[in-house]
Amino acid sequence: MTSFGITNGPAPARLSVGIVSAGRVGTAIGAALERAGHVVVACSAVSDVSRHRARTRLPDTEILPVADVAARSELLILAVPDAELASLVAGLASTDAVPNRTIVAHTSGANGIGILDPLARQGVVPLAIHPAMTFTGHDEDTVRLASACFGITAADDIGYAIAQSLVLEIGGEPVRVREDMRPLYHAALAHGSNHLVTLVVDAVAALRVALEGQELLGQELIGNEPNGVAERVLQPLLSAALDNALRRGPAALTGPVARGDSEAVATHLRVLEEVDPRIAAGYRALSLRSAQRAGATSELLDILEERR
C-alpha cells in the first residue's frame, strides 16, 4: 500500500478506492475518481436500487460487505447519510476493519474530521470532503462534480494536500473549512439550496393558479407536472435573479419590497393567502428579511410583522 496514498509530493498515486455506500453521492464520486485514473475496487450496496446503481455507474466494481470494502481500499469513501456516519465509523473501528494508513474520507457537509476519531486513533488519515452540490442519481452528477466546490477539512498539511489533490483531479475546486465551522458551512448551503427549492415550488404553485384557464389556442394546458408553462415563465426571471444575486449581492434586490411599495406587498399577501396560507407565510417571512436588508420604511415593516 502506498504510504498515505502519495508519491513524489502531494499528488495522489493511483489509488484502490472503496465506497460505502453506492448511493447517489458515492457512485458519482466513484465514477469521477475512475475518470481521474483511480480504480474503484469495491463498494457496498444493500438495497436493490443501490445495487442497480452500482452495477450501472460502476460496472467493474465488486459489490461486497462493508468490512471487505474497507480491507481492499487505500482510499475509503464513506458516502452515507449524516445520521448514519457515526455508527458506521464506530462499527469499522470496533472490528479493526480499516487497515492502518488508509485514507478515510467522508462526504458529510455538517461534520469535520472529529467524527472519524475512532478510526484516526487506529492510524488512518481522516478527511472530510464534501461536494457542495445536489445529486439526482444520474450521469449528470459526475459531470457537475467537475464544476463544483468541495469543502475540505483535514488534520494536518499532509491531509489537506491529499484532499486538495483528489478534488483537483476530478476537476472540482477545494475550499478549506475549519473544523469548528463545518456546522455553519453546512447551514449556509442548506439555507441556500433547500429553501430555494421550496421558494420556487411555491412560486410555481401560485403561478399555476393565476394562469389556469387562460391558455391560448394550441397552448398546453396548465397542469401539475413539472416543466410546464408556469416553470417556463419563471425560468428566465429566476435565472437572472440568481445570477444577479451572486454577482452583485444585495444590490440585485428589486421588486415592491426594494421600492418600499407597501400597498403592493399587502395585496400580494392577500391573494397568496387565498391560494394557500402557507405560501403567504413564506412570502411574508422572506419579504421581511428582504425589507430588513433594503432598509424598508416602518409602514412596510409593520405590514410584514403583522403589527397593523
C-alpha positions as CSV (number, residue, x, y, z in Angstrom):
1,M,0.0,0.0,0.0
2,T,1.3,3.5,-0.8
3,S,2.3,5.5,2.2
4,F,-0.6,7.9,2.8
5,G,-1.6,7.3,-0.8
6,I,1.0,9.9,-2.1
7,T,4.3,9.7,-4.0
8,N,6.7,12.4,-5.0
9,G,4.9,15.2,-3.2
10,P,1.2,15.9,-2.6
11,A,-0.2,14.5,-5.8
12,P,-2.1,11.2,-5.1
13,A,-0.9,8.0,-6.7
14,R,-3.4,5.8,-8.5
15,L,-5.4,4.5,-5.5
16,S,-7.6,1.5,-4.9
17,V,-10.9,3.1,-3.9
18,G,-13.7,1.6,-1.8
19,I,-17.1,3.2,-1.4
20,V,-19.6,2.8,1.4
21,S,-22.3,3.0,0.1
22,A,-23.5,3.0,-3.5
23,G,-25.9,5.9,-3.2
24,R,-26.2,9.0,-5.4
25,V,-23.1,10.7,-3.9
26,G,-20.9,7.7,-3.6
27,T,-21.4,6.4,-7.2
28,A,-21.0,9.9,-8.6
29,I,-17.7,10.4,-6.7
30,G,-16.6,6.9,-7.6
31,A,-17.2,7.5,-11.3
32,A,-15.3,10.8,-11.1
33,L,-12.3,9.2,-9.4
34,E,-12.2,6.5,-12.0
35,R,-12.2,9.1,-14.8
36,A,-9.2,10.6,-13.0
37,G,-7.4,7.3,-13.2
38,H,-8.1,5.7,-9.8
39,V,-9.8,2.3,-9.5
40,V,-12.9,1.7,-7.5
41,V,-12.3,-1.9,-6.5
42,A,-15.3,-2.4,-4.2
43,C,-18.4,-0.8,-2.9
44,S,-21.2,-1.7,-0.5
45,A,-24.8,-1.8,-1.6
46,V,-27.8,-3.1,0.3
47,S,-31.0,-2.1,-1.4
48,D,-32.0,-3.2,-4.9
49,V,-31.9,0.4,-6.0
50,S,-28.3,0.9,-4.8
51,R,-27.2,-2.4,-6.2
52,H,-28.6,-1.4,-9.6
53,R,-26.9,2.0,-9.4
54,A,-23.6,0.4,-8.6
55,R,-23.8,-2.0,-11.5
56,T,-24.8,0.8,-13.8
57,R,-22.4,3.5,-12.8
58,L,-19.5,1.4,-11.5
59,P,-19.8,-1.7,-13.7
60,D,-16.3,-3.1,-13.0
61,T,-16.6,-2.7,-9.2
62,E,-17.3,-5.6,-6.9
63,I,-20.3,-5.3,-4.5
64,L,-19.1,-6.6,-1.1
65,P,-19.9,-6.3,2.6
66,V,-18.6,-3.1,4.2
67,A,-15.7,-4.8,6.0
68,D,-14.4,-6.3,2.8
69,V,-14.7,-3.0,1.0
70,A,-12.6,-1.4,3.8
71,A,-10.0,-4.2,3.7
72,R,-9.3,-3.7,0.0
73,S,-9.1,0.1,0.0
74,E,-6.3,2.6,0.0
75,L,-8.9,5.3,-0.2
76,L,-12.2,4.6,1.6
77,I,-15.1,6.9,0.9
78,L,-17.9,6.9,3.5
79,A,-20.8,8.3,1.5
80,V,-23.6,7.5,3.9
81,P,-26.3,9.9,5.2
82,D,-25.2,12.2,8.1
83,A,-27.3,10.3,10.6
84,E,-25.6,7.0,9.8
85,L,-22.0,8.2,9.8
86,A,-21.1,8.0,13.5
87,S,-22.4,4.4,13.8
88,L,-20.6,3.3,10.6
89,V,-17.3,4.7,11.9
90,A,-17.8,3.1,15.3
91,G,-18.6,-0.3,13.7
92,L,-15.5,-0.1,11.5
93,A,-13.3,0.9,14.4
94,S,-14.6,-1.8,16.7
95,T,-13.9,-4.6,14.2
96,D,-10.5,-3.2,13.1
97,A,-11.8,-3.4,9.5
98,V,-9.8,-0.5,8.1
99,P,-6.1,-1.1,7.6
100,N,-3.6,1.3,9.1
101,R,-2.7,4.3,7.0
102,T,-5.8,4.0,4.8
103,I,-7.1,7.4,3.7
104,V,-10.7,7.6,5.0
105,A,-12.8,10.4,3.6
106,H,-16.5,11.1,4.4
107,T,-18.8,13.3,2.3
108,S,-20.9,14.8,5.1
109,G,-21.2,18.6,4.9
110,A,-22.1,19.0,8.6
111,N,-19.2,17.1,10.0
112,G,-15.5,17.7,10.1
113,I,-12.9,15.0,10.9
114,G,-13.8,14.8,14.6
115,I,-16.4,12.2,13.7
116,L,-13.6,10.0,12.3
117,D,-11.6,10.0,15.6
118,P,-12.2,6.3,16.4
119,L,-10.6,5.4,13.1
120,A,-7.9,8.1,13.3
121,R,-6.7,6.6,16.6
122,Q,-6.1,3.4,14.7
123,G,-3.8,5.2,12.2
124,V,-6.0,6.2,9.3
125,V,-5.7,9.5,7.5
126,P,-9.0,11.3,8.2
127,L,-10.5,13.7,5.7
128,A,-13.8,15.5,5.3
129,I,-14.5,16.1,1.6
130,H,-18.0,17.5,0.9
131,P,-19.2,18.3,-2.6
132,A,-21.3,21.4,-2.5
133,M,-23.9,20.1,-5.0
134,T,-27.2,18.3,-5.1
135,F,-27.4,14.8,-6.6
136,T,-30.0,13.3,-8.8
137,G,-28.6,9.8,-9.2
138,H,-27.9,10.2,-12.9
139,D,-24.8,10.6,-15.0
140,E,-25.0,14.4,-14.9
141,D,-24.0,14.2,-11.3
142,T,-20.5,13.2,-12.2
143,V,-20.3,15.9,-14.9
144,R,-21.4,18.5,-12.4
145,L,-18.7,17.5,-9.9
146,A,-16.2,18.9,-12.3
147,S,-17.5,22.4,-11.7
148,A,-18.4,22.0,-8.0
149,C,-16.6,23.3,-4.9
150,F,-15.7,20.9,-2.2
151,G,-15.5,21.8,1.5
152,I,-12.4,20.1,2.8
153,T,-11.2,19.6,6.4
154,A,-8.1,17.6,7.4
155,A,-5.9,17.1,10.5
156,D,-2.6,18.4,9.0
157,D,-0.9,19.7,5.9
158,I,-0.4,16.2,4.5
159,G,-4.2,15.6,4.8
160,Y,-5.0,18.9,3.2
161,A,-2.6,18.2,0.4
162,I,-4.2,14.8,-0.3
163,A,-7.8,16.2,-0.1
164,Q,-6.9,19.1,-2.4
165,S,-5.2,16.9,-4.9
166,L,-8.1,14.5,-5.1
167,V,-10.6,17.3,-5.6
168,L,-8.4,19.0,-8.3
169,E,-8.0,15.7,-10.1
170,I,-11.7,15.3,-10.6
171,G,-12.0,18.9,-11.7
172,G,-13.5,20.5,-8.6
173,E,-12.4,23.4,-6.6
174,P,-11.2,22.7,-3.0
175,V,-12.3,25.1,-0.3
176,R,-10.8,24.8,3.2
177,V,-13.4,24.7,6.0
178,R,-12.2,24.9,9.6
179,E,-13.4,22.1,11.8
180,D,-15.5,24.2,14.1
181,M,-17.1,26.0,11.2
182,R,-18.4,22.8,9.5
183,P,-22.0,23.2,11.0
184,L,-22.2,26.9,9.9
185,Y,-20.8,25.9,6.4
186,H,-23.5,23.3,6.1
187,A,-26.3,25.5,7.4
188,A,-25.4,28.1,4.8
189,L,-25.5,25.6,2.0
190,A,-28.8,24.1,3.2
191,H,-30.4,27.5,3.6
192,G,-29.4,28.5,0.0
193,S,-30.2,25.2,-1.8
194,N,-33.0,23.6,0.1
195,H,-35.0,26.7,0.7
196,L,-34.5,27.8,-2.9
197,V,-36.4,24.7,-4.0
198,T,-39.2,25.4,-1.6
199,L,-39.4,29.0,-2.8
200,V,-39.5,28.0,-6.4
201,V,-42.1,25.3,-5.9
202,D,-44.3,27.7,-4.0
203,A,-44.0,30.3,-6.7
204,V,-44.9,27.8,-9.4
205,A,-47.9,26.7,-7.4
206,A,-49.2,30.2,-7.2
207,L,-48.5,31.0,-10.8
208,R,-50.4,27.9,-12.0
209,V,-53.5,29.2,-10.2
210,A,-53.0,32.6,-11.9
211,L,-52.7,31.1,-15.4
212,E,-55.1,28.2,-15.3
213,G,-57.9,28.5,-17.7
214,Q,-56.2,31.3,-19.7
215,E,-54.4,29.1,-22.2
216,L,-54.0,30.4,-25.7
217,L,-55.2,28.4,-28.7
218,G,-52.9,25.5,-29.2
219,Q,-51.0,26.1,-25.9
220,E,-50.6,23.3,-23.5
221,L,-52.9,23.2,-20.5
222,I,-51.7,24.4,-17.2
223,G,-51.1,21.2,-15.1
224,N,-49.4,20.0,-12.1
225,E,-46.5,18.2,-13.8
226,P,-43.0,19.9,-13.7
227,N,-41.5,21.7,-16.7
228,G,-44.8,23.2,-17.8
229,V,-45.9,26.8,-18.8
230,A,-45.5,28.2,-15.2
231,E,-41.9,26.9,-15.0
232,R,-41.1,28.4,-18.4
233,V,-42.5,31.8,-17.3
234,L,-40.3,31.7,-14.2
235,Q,-37.1,30.2,-15.6
236,P,-35.5,33.3,-17.2
237,L,-36.6,35.5,-14.3
238,L,-35.2,33.2,-11.6
239,S,-32.0,32.6,-13.6
240,A,-31.4,36.3,-13.9
241,A,-32.2,36.9,-10.2
242,L,-29.8,34.2,-9.1
243,D,-27.0,35.4,-11.4
244,N,-27.5,39.0,-10.2
245,A,-27.5,38.0,-6.6
246,L,-24.3,36.0,-6.9
247,R,-22.6,38.7,-8.9
248,R,-24.0,41.9,-7.3
249,G,-25.0,40.9,-3.8
250,P,-27.8,42.9,-2.1
251,A,-27.8,45.4,-4.9
252,A,-29.6,42.8,-7.0
253,L,-32.8,43.1,-4.9
254,T,-35.7,44.5,-7.0
255,G,-39.5,44.5,-6.7
256,P,-42.1,46.0,-4.4
257,V,-40.1,45.4,-1.2
258,A,-37.0,47.1,-2.5
259,R,-39.2,50.0,-3.7
260,G,-41.0,50.2,-0.4
261,D,-44.3,49.7,-2.1
262,S,-46.4,48.7,1.0
263,E,-49.7,48.6,-1.0
264,A,-48.3,46.0,-3.5
265,V,-46.9,43.9,-0.7
266,A,-50.2,43.9,1.2
267,T,-52.0,42.9,-2.0
268,H,-49.6,40.0,-2.6
269,L,-50.2,38.7,1.0
270,R,-53.9,38.9,0.4
271,V,-54.0,37.0,-2.9
272,L,-51.5,34.4,-1.7
273,E,-53.5,33.8,1.4
274,E,-56.4,32.9,-0.8
275,V,-54.3,30.4,-2.7
276,D,-52.5,28.8,0.2
277,P,-51.9,30.4,3.7
278,R,-48.6,28.5,3.9
279,I,-47.3,30.2,0.7
280,A,-48.4,33.5,2.1
281,A,-46.5,32.8,5.3
282,G,-43.4,32.0,3.3
283,Y,-43.8,35.2,1.3
284,R,-44.2,37.2,4.5
285,A,-41.1,35.8,6.1
286,L,-38.8,36.3,3.1
287,S,-40.2,39.7,2.4
288,L,-39.5,40.7,6.0
289,R,-35.9,39.6,5.6
290,S,-35.7,41.4,2.2
291,A,-37.1,44.6,3.8
292,Q,-34.5,44.5,6.6
293,R,-31.7,44.2,4.1
294,A,-33.3,47.1,2.0
295,G,-33.8,49.4,5.0
296,A,-37.5,49.5,4.3
297,T,-40.0,52.0,5.8
298,S,-41.7,51.4,9.2
299,E,-45.0,51.2,7.3
300,L,-43.8,48.2,5.3
301,L,-42.2,46.6,8.3
302,D,-45.4,47.0,10.2
303,I,-47.3,45.1,7.5
304,L,-44.8,42.3,7.4
305,E,-44.5,41.9,11.1
306,E,-48.3,42.0,11.4
307,R,-48.4,45.0,13.7
308,R,-51.4,46.5,11.9
